[in-house]
Amino acid sequence: MIYIVYSNPANKRQYCIQYKVKSMSYRAFLMLLIGAGVGACDQPARVSLKLDPARQQAILARGLDLKQLESGFAVYEKYCQSCHGKDGKGQPGDWRVKRENGLYPPPPLDDSAHAWHHATPVLRKAIEEGSPPDMGDMPPWKNKLTDREIDDVIAYIKSLWSDEVYKHWLEIEMQSRS
């Protein structure tokens, strides 16, 4: 009899799998096979945020958490990148010109557009509620992303801004709190 116990960090539960195996060689093979599968199945897909040392220092100086950025990057890559582009650089064309359907295309989220003109609550509301119907076609994410995922992706978006833009955004953020 082989017992395999593993934990799933997503739901914080432990699981025990029980197998009856007769031959030793088959038992060893089965343990190797199951161990590899179990080891992979309870881990979320790993996405790596690659930062050069200078950018990492700048991000740390802003008080942003690297683990939160990793998570935000994973959320961005899964849900946002297809519309807002790799590294928030947007899609080809001018995001300020309406498309044939009468709606604006998704804007870049880096320095080149307007995301940094908005305080965190405004960014959160835009993600939660999506675009106004007559402006764009971003869907609401409130019931698809957790509050933490939204916070993480906002932190990741802030990490895309240059130091100069981040300083301007910080002024906007502080004014919104007063």
C-alpha positions as CSV (number, residue, x, y, z in Angstrom):
1,M,0.0,0.0,0.0
2,I,1.3,3.5,-0.9
3,Y,0.0,6.6,0.8
4,I,0.7,10.0,-0.7
5,V,-0.1,13.1,1.2
6,Y,0.1,16.5,-0.4
7,S,-1.1,20.0,0.4
8,N,-2.9,22.3,-2.0
9,P,-1.9,25.9,-1.2
10,A,-4.9,27.3,-3.2
11,N,-7.4,25.9,-0.8
12,K,-5.1,25.1,2.2
13,R,-6.3,21.5,2.4
14,Q,-4.3,18.2,2.6
15,Y,-5.1,15.2,0.5
16,C,-4.2,11.6,1.0
17,I,-4.2,9.2,-1.9
18,Q,-4.0,5.5,-1.3
19,Y,-2.8,2.9,-3.8
20,K,-2.5,-0.9,-3.7
21,V,0.6,-2.0,-5.5
22,K,1.9,-5.6,-5.7
23,S,5.4,-5.5,-7.2
24,M,8.3,-3.4,-5.9
25,S,9.5,-2.1,-9.2
26,Y,6.0,-1.1,-10.2
27,R,5.6,0.5,-6.8
28,A,8.8,2.6,-7.3
29,F,7.7,3.6,-10.8
30,L,4.2,4.6,-9.5
31,M,5.7,6.7,-6.7
32,L,7.9,8.5,-9.1
33,L,5.1,9.1,-11.6
34,I,2.6,10.2,-9.0
35,G,5.1,12.3,-7.1
36,A,5.9,14.2,-10.3
37,G,2.2,14.7,-11.1
38,V,1.2,15.7,-7.5
39,G,4.2,18.1,-7.3
40,A,3.0,19.9,-10.4
41,C,-0.7,19.8,-9.9
42,D,-0.9,21.9,-6.7
43,Q,1.4,24.6,-8.0
44,P,0.1,27.6,-9.9
45,A,1.8,28.2,-13.2
46,R,5.0,30.1,-12.5
47,V,5.4,33.4,-14.3
48,S,8.6,35.2,-13.9
49,L,8.8,39.0,-13.8
50,K,12.3,39.9,-15.0
51,L,13.6,43.1,-13.7
52,D,17.0,44.6,-14.4
53,P,18.8,45.7,-11.2
54,A,18.2,49.5,-11.8
55,R,14.5,49.0,-12.3
56,Q,14.3,46.7,-9.3
57,Q,16.0,49.4,-7.1
58,A,13.6,52.1,-8.4
59,I,10.6,49.8,-7.7
60,L,11.8,49.1,-4.2
61,A,12.5,52.8,-3.6
62,R,8.8,53.4,-4.4
63,G,7.8,51.0,-1.7
64,L,6.3,48.4,-4.1
65,D,6.5,44.8,-3.0
66,L,8.3,42.4,-5.5
67,K,6.1,39.5,-4.6
68,Q,3.0,41.6,-5.2
69,L,4.5,42.6,-8.6
70,E,5.1,39.0,-9.5
71,S,1.4,38.3,-8.8
72,G,0.3,41.4,-10.6
73,F,2.4,40.5,-13.6
74,A,0.8,37.1,-13.7
75,V,-2.7,38.6,-13.6
76,Y,-1.7,41.2,-16.2
77,E,-0.3,38.6,-18.5
78,K,-3.4,36.4,-18.2
79,Y,-6.1,39.0,-18.4
80,C,-4.8,42.4,-19.6
81,Q,-1.9,41.9,-21.9
82,S,-3.9,40.8,-25.0
83,C,-5.6,44.2,-25.0
84,H,-3.1,46.6,-23.3
85,G,0.0,45.0,-24.8
86,K,3.2,43.6,-23.5
87,D,4.7,45.7,-20.7
88,G,1.6,48.0,-21.0
89,K,2.9,49.4,-24.3
90,G,-0.5,49.1,-26.0
91,Q,-1.4,47.9,-29.5
92,P,-0.3,49.4,-32.8
93,G,-2.2,52.5,-33.8
94,D,-3.4,55.5,-31.9
95,W,-5.4,54.7,-28.8
96,R,-7.0,58.2,-29.0
97,V,-8.8,57.5,-32.3
98,K,-12.1,55.7,-32.3
99,R,-12.2,52.4,-34.1
100,E,-14.9,51.5,-36.8
101,N,-17.2,50.3,-34.0
102,G,-17.2,53.8,-32.5
103,L,-15.2,52.8,-29.4
104,Y,-11.7,53.7,-28.4
105,P,-9.1,51.0,-28.4
106,P,-7.5,49.9,-25.1
107,P,-4.9,52.5,-24.1
108,P,-1.3,51.7,-23.2
109,L,-0.8,51.6,-19.5
110,D,2.8,52.8,-19.5
111,D,4.0,56.5,-19.5
112,S,2.6,57.1,-23.0
113,A,-1.1,57.2,-22.1
114,H,-3.3,58.4,-19.2
115,A,-3.4,55.7,-16.6
116,W,-0.9,57.5,-14.4
117,H,-3.2,60.6,-14.4
118,H,-5.5,58.7,-12.1
119,A,-5.3,57.9,-8.3
120,T,-5.5,54.3,-7.2
121,P,-9.3,54.4,-6.4
122,V,-10.0,55.5,-10.0
123,L,-7.8,52.8,-11.4
124,R,-9.5,50.2,-9.2
125,K,-13.0,51.4,-10.3
126,A,-12.0,51.3,-14.0
127,I,-10.8,47.7,-13.5
128,E,-13.8,46.7,-11.5
129,E,-16.5,48.3,-13.7
130,G,-14.8,48.2,-17.1
131,S,-15.1,50.9,-19.7
132,P,-18.2,53.1,-20.0
133,P,-20.3,51.4,-22.8
134,D,-20.0,54.3,-25.2
135,M,-16.2,54.7,-24.7
136,G,-14.5,51.3,-24.9
137,D,-15.1,47.6,-24.6
138,M,-13.1,46.6,-21.5
139,P,-15.3,44.2,-19.5
140,P,-15.9,44.6,-15.8
141,W,-13.5,42.5,-13.8
142,K,-15.1,42.8,-10.3
143,N,-16.6,39.3,-10.3
144,K,-13.7,37.7,-12.2
145,L,-10.7,39.0,-10.2
146,T,-10.3,39.1,-6.4
147,D,-9.6,42.3,-4.6
148,R,-6.1,41.1,-4.1
149,E,-5.6,40.4,-7.8
150,I,-6.9,43.9,-8.6
151,D,-4.5,45.4,-6.1
152,D,-1.6,43.3,-7.5
153,V,-2.3,44.3,-11.1
154,I,-2.5,47.9,-10.1
155,A,0.9,47.7,-8.4
156,Y,2.3,46.0,-11.5
157,I,0.9,48.8,-13.7
158,K,2.5,51.4,-11.4
159,S,5.8,49.6,-11.8
160,L,5.7,50.2,-15.6
161,W,6.0,54.0,-15.1
162,S,9.2,55.9,-15.3
163,D,10.5,57.6,-12.1
164,E,9.4,61.0,-13.4
165,V,5.9,59.8,-14.3
166,Y,5.6,58.0,-11.0
167,K,6.5,61.2,-9.1
168,H,3.7,63.1,-10.9
169,W,1.3,60.2,-10.2
170,L,2.3,60.3,-6.5
171,E,1.3,64.0,-6.4
172,I,-2.1,63.1,-7.8
173,E,-2.4,60.2,-5.4
174,M,-1.6,62.4,-2.4
175,Q,-4.1,65.1,-3.6
176,S,-6.8,62.5,-3.9
177,R,-6.3,61.6,-0.2
178,S,-6.7,65.1,1.1
